[in-house]
Each structure stands twice: as structure tokens, then as C-alpha cells.
Amino acid sequence: MKNTLKIGYIFLAGIGIFFVNNIYVLLAVIAVHLVLFFTIKNDQKNFNFLYKVRWFVLLILLFDAFTGPNDFDLIKIKKWTLSLSYEGMLNGAIMSCKLISMLFITQVVRLSMKGKDFVNGMTGLGLSRSSAEIIDEIIVILADEKGREKSPEKGKGNGGGGGGGKGRNQEKQASEIEVQETEEQTVQSKDVLFRGKIGSIPKKLLARISFAKSKFENNPNAVIASASLAVTLIRMVKIAPGLPLAPGHKNILFIPVFIQGITKSDKKFAGTQIGFISGILHFSLGFGKYGPLGIFEFVTLGLVFDLLLKLPVNHSKLWFLMLIGGIGGLIRISTEMLIALILGLPDTFYLIYIPYVISQIAFGAASGFISKAIINSKDE
């Protein structure tokens, strides 16, 4: 019950804070949760959650500072004047504090929960037993993966344990592919986007998916579980080098895993389930930028793919895979658009944000090349 109440607090207080318009109340909320944040003992505690949204907050402040009555002139060029608005700066501060308050509320609750607490709390809110078991298993696997990254010498051997060494064989396969790509020309996200060149990315992605499958061989929901694990592993392992200033480059990897999972599963709304499990994992592990809204983003992504893949067209056609990939890229930016809409940002904000949207959609469309290679692959 305690864990369920904590999660309920995340959604009610975290989302409800957007309806508070008093700057003093918002600052008080931030101050209280900042104190709580410092009192929590957790190795994962840091301020990366604020660093991730720094540009979004800066845009909010800048757009609002120049919206409203011209109270303070900065630049005058003939008849053109650039002025600051005190009212606009206050509105910008209120909007920024709303976002920061939500993030602090989310982080304080998330960091105060250990191990299976979050999953237990979600079960109290209606999470199915099968999904809870999958999440539990994935968290254990991820902890093991992180341990191997920190201690690469640990666990070396011939794979003679009860698992038959299958996981180790998958790791060996992935490493052999990496060596092969190093010997050839390294393929980056931009190569996929501008040239349709995929190199060994599909093989590396399939190696990740196969590794994930080996962990759920006896699970009746093996396809959904392995796809959810593969999506989460992408955040931990760099499969394709990206562009530091090109948001959305990981769409090239995320989207094909979703599509492959849906096409291989015989479950109804498999994509929605993959999205729900992946969203919970990303939230509980601290990957997402916007707290509980990140879960909504993943669920929506999976649901839309479920519906699109039911259309009576050839699902292996490149144009179709690029189309749904582009739609997926648009959905992945929906969280920022939703927050901007809730905060009531001016129309000029969306104009400035267009390059960001285009980048997300473009990389989503480029994922069609990877999806086609994976779907057509004979490697199961």
C-alpha cells in the first residue's frame, strides 16, 4: 500500500503541479523536495534530470521574457526595439518552476524506492502479474549487465553453467560484429539518414534481441519480454554512434525493435505492452526526462504501431516502414509538445522547435532501412 501511494503521489502531484500558478507555492514545493532529495541515500542520486532539460527551460524563459509589455529596452535599431517584459519574465519563471517541481517530485519518490518497490506499487495500481514478473526479471538482468560493464573480467569462462552459455555466445557474437565493423567502415546514424547505409547495425541489433530472447526462453510472453529488454539495453549499450546535436538518432534503433516485437508476437496489442513495460523501466531506471509523462510516450508509441501494423498493406515494404517510423519519431517528441501546450507557450516556440521535430521524424523514417533488414532476416 505504501508503494502504491508513492506512485499515486507521482502522478497526482507531478501532473497536478502544472495547474498551480503561484510562484511562491511552486518555490516552496521545490524547496521541500530539494531538502528531501538531499536526505535520500541512493547511489543513483544526481542532478542529471535537471541537466537534461536545461535547453527546454532556457527556451521557456527566453520566449516569455520577450512576451508582454515592453518594460525594459535592450536594443534599439531605428524603429525596431528589443525589450524585456517583467510580466513575461514572471510567467517564464512560473512555467519553469512547474516543470522543475514535477521533476523533483518524480526524483524524490523514485529514489526513495528500492528494488521491486516500484513494480509492487504499480501492481497495486493494476499492473498485471505477467508484466510485473517481466519487469522484475529485466531489472535483475540489467543489474547483471551493469556489473559486467564495471568488471569485464568477472564471469569469464566457457559458459558451462545451467544456461548452456547462450547469453555468453550472444555477447561473443555481438563483439565479433563490432570487430568486423571496425575493420570495415564505421556506420553512423547520419549514414543511415542521408545515404540509407546500414552496415552491420541490423546484425548488432539482432544480436541484442537474440541475447534478450535467451533470457526469456521459457516465458509465455517471451517476445514481449525480450523486446522490452532490448529497448532498455539500447540505452545502456552504444550500438550505432549518433550525432551529438541531432536529437532522435536513437529512433533508428528503438523503432525497429518495436516493429520486430509486434510482428513476431501473437499477442494482441503487443506493441502497447512492450511500450508500457519499456516506459516503466525507463522511468524507474531514471532514463526519461519528463517523469511519468515518459511512460505515456512509450505506451502511445506502441499503441500507434499496433494500429498501423494492422493496415491491409505489405508490412515489409520500405515506404511503409519509413512512414510508420516517421510517425513514431513524431510521437517520441509528443511529450515536449504536450508540456509546451499545457504551459501555454507562444506560437513562436513551435516555430523554433521545428528543426528538432524534423530531426526526430527524419531519424524515425530512416529506421525503415533497419526495420526492413531485420524483418527480412532469416536470423531468429
N, C-alpha and C positions, 0 to 999 in steps of 0.2 A: 504493500500500500504506500509506503514511504517513497519508493522509487517512482511509482505511478504519479504521485502528487508532484514530484520534482519535474517530471516530463510535462505534466499538465501545466505547471508554472512556466516552463519554457514557452509553450505555445500561447498561453493566455497572456502572460506578462510581456513576452518577447514580441508578440504581434500587437497586443493592446497598447503598447507604449507609443505606437505611431499615431494614436488618437489624442495624445497629450500635447498641448500647445503652450504650456507654461515653462519658460526656460529655467526657472528656479526648481521646479519639480523634477525636470529632466536632469539638471546638475546634481540634485540630491540623490536621484536614482543611481547615477554614475558613481558618485562618491561612496555610497553604501556598498555597491557591488565591487568597487575598486578595493575597499577595505577587506571585503570577504575574499576577493581574489588573492590578496597578499597573505591571507591567513591559511589558504588551502595548501596542503603539502602534496605536490604532484610533480613528478619529473618532467611531465609534458607541458608544464606551465610556462608560457612566454607571451610576448605581445605581438606575435606574428599575425594574429587575427586583425589587429588594427593596421599593421603594415600592408596587408593585402588590399585594404580598401582605401588606401591613402589618396589615390588619384580620384576615386569616386567622391570622396569627401571634399577634396580640393575643388572639384568641378561644382559641387553644390554651393560651396562658399563663394566662389567666383561669380557664378551666374546670378545668385541672389544679391550679391553686393552691388551689382550694377543694375539692379531692377528696383524701380520705385522712384521716389522724389530725388532730385539731384541736390544733395546736401553738401557735398564736398567735391570741388573740381580738382581733377588730377592733371588733365592735359587739355589745352585749348589750341585748336588749329582753325583759324578764321571763324567760320560759323559752327564748326564741329567741336563738341566738348565731351570729354570722358569724365563722368562724375560718379562718386560713390553715394550710396544711399544708406543712411543709418537704419532705416526700417528694413531695407533689404539685407543688411548685414545681420540684423537680429533674426530675421526669418531664416537666413542661411545657418546661423548658429543653432536655432531650434531644430531645423531639419537634420543637421549633422549630429546633434545630441540624441535625436530619436534613433538614428542608425547605430550610434556608438552604444547607447543604452541597451538596445536589443542584443548587440554582440557581447557586451559584458554580462548580461543576464544569462545568455546561452553558455558562455565560457565558464562562469561560476558554477552553474548546475552541472555541466558536462564534466568538469574537472573534479567535482565533489563525488562523482560516481565511479566506482571501481569495477573492473572485470565485467561480470554479467549483469551488473545493476541496471544498465540502460536497457538491455534486452528484456530483463524481468519487468521493468517499468512499462515497456512497450507492450508486453504480453498482457499486462493489466488493462491496457487501453484497447485490446482487441487483436494484437498481433498473433497470427496463427502459430500453433506449436511447431509445425514443419519449418516455417520461416525463422522462428526463434532458434531452432536447432541448427539450421544452416548458418545463421549469423554467429552462433556460438563457435561452431567448427571453424569458420573463416577467421574469426578473431584469434583462435589458437594457432592456425596456420600462419597468419600474418606475423604473430609474435615470434614464431619459429623462424620465418624468413628474415625478420629484422635481426634476430640473434645470429644468423649465419652471415649476414652482411657485416656485422660488427666483429665476428670471429670467424673469418673464412676458413681457418684451419680446422675448426670444430666440425665434427660429423663426417670427416673424410673417411672413406672406406670402400668396400666392394659392393655395398648395397645389399648385404646378405641378410637384412632384417626381415621382419614379418611382412613388410610391404613389397618384398621382391625387388627392391631397388628401383622401382618405377619412377618415383619422384626424382631420384638422382639421375636416372637415364634422361629424363626430360631436361634437367639442368645441364647435363653434358651436351645434349642436342642443341640447346639454346646457345651454349658457349661456342660450339663448333660453328654455328651460323654466324656468330659475332666475328670469329676469326676469319671466316670466309668473306664477310662484308668488308673487313679491314683490309684484306688483300685486294679486294676489288675497289670500287669507288663508293665511298660512304653516301648513302641516300638520305637526304634530309627532307623535312616536311615541305620545304619550298620546292623540292624537286617533284614531289607528288602533285603539288598545287599547280605549278607552272608548266611542267613537262609530262605529267602523267606517268612519271618513272617511279616504280615501287620497289625495285631491287629485292632485297631479302626481307623486307618488312612483313609481308604476309607469312613467311616461314617463321619468323621470330614471334609473330603474334599467335600463330597456330601452336608453336612450342609452348607459349604461355597458357593457351587454352587447354592443350593436352596435359600440361602439368596440373592445371586446375582440375581437369576431369579425373586424373589419377587419384585425387584426394577424395572423390565422392563416388567411387565405383559402385558401392552397394547402396547408394541413396536413391530412393524412387524419384526424387526431384534433382537428379544428377546434373542435367543440362542447365537448369536454372541456377543451381548452386555453383557450378563451375563457371558459368558466365558472370555471375556476380563477383566471384573471387577474381576472375581475370580482369574485370573492370577495375577492381580495387588495386590489384597488383600493378596495373599500368601507372598508378600514381606513385608507386614505390620504385619501379624499375624503368629506366630510360631506354625505350625500345627504338624510338626514332628521334634524332636530335631536332629540336624545334628552333623557332626564331624568337629571341628574347622579346622583341617588340611586336610580335604577331599573335595577338590573343586568339585562342581557339584552335591552335595547331594540334592539340591532343584529340580533337574531334576525329582526326584521321584514324585514331586507334579505338576510341570509345565506341563510335557508331558501328563499325564492323562487328565488334563483339556482341553488341545488342542484336544486330540483324542475324548473325550466325546462331546465337542462342535461340531466337524466336523460330528460325527455320528448322532447327534441329529438335525442337521440343514439340511434344504432342499435347502440351497443356494449353488450355485456353488462357489468353491474355498473359502469356509467358513473359512478354516484354515488360508489362506492368509490374509483374512480380520481381523481375530482375531489377527494374528501376527502383522499386520500393526497398528491396534488400540492399542494393548498392547505395541508395540515398541514406539509409540508416547507418550503414558502415562508414560512409564518408563523413557524416555528421558526428558520429560517436568517436571517430579517429581524428577529428579536427581538420579534415581536408577542406571542407566547404568554407566559403567566405561569408555567407549570409545566414548562418544558423539553420533554423528549421525550414526556411524557405528553400534550402538546397535539396531537402527531401522531396518537396513539391516539384522541383525542377526535374529530378531523375524519374519520378513517377510519371510526370507528363510526357517526358521523352519516350519512356517505354510504352505508354498507352497509345501515343500517336503512331509509333512504329507498328504496334499490334494492328491498328486500324488500317494503315496504309498497306501492310503486307497481306491484307485480306482482299485487296482490289483484284479484279479479274484480269491481271496483266502478267507478262513473263517477268518474274521477280529477279531473274539473273541478267536482265538487260542492263547495260551500263547506264543508259539515260535514266532509267527508273531508280537505280541505286544512287545515282548522283542527285536525283530530285529529292528522294527521301532523306539523303544525307544533308542536303542544303536546308531542308525543313528542320532537321534535327539540330543543325547549327543555330538556326533562328530560335529554337526552343531553349537552347543552352544559354542564350543571352536574355531569356524572358524574365529571369529573376531581377536583373538590373532595371529592365524596363518597368516591371511591376513596382519596384521600390520608387523609381522616378515618378510613376503615375500616382502612387499613394502620397508621396511628398508634394505633389503638385508643382514639379519643376517646370519652368517656362519652355515653350516650344523650341527655342534656340538650343536648348540642351540636347534635344534629339537630333538636331542638325549636326552638332559637333560630334555626336556619338555614332553617326553614320559609318565612318571608317571602321569602327570597332564591330559594328553589326555586319558589315560587308566581309570583314576578316573571318568572323565566326561562320557565316554562311558559306564562304568560299572554301574554307578547310573542311566544312561539313560535306560540301559537294565533292571535294577531292577524295573523300573517304570512299566514294563509289568505286574507285580503282582497286582499293584494298578489299572492299566487300566482295567485288566480283571475283577476285583471285581466291579468296577464302571459300566462297560458296562453290566455285567450280573445282576446288581442290579435292583430290581423292584421299587426302590425308585426313582421317577422322580423329 
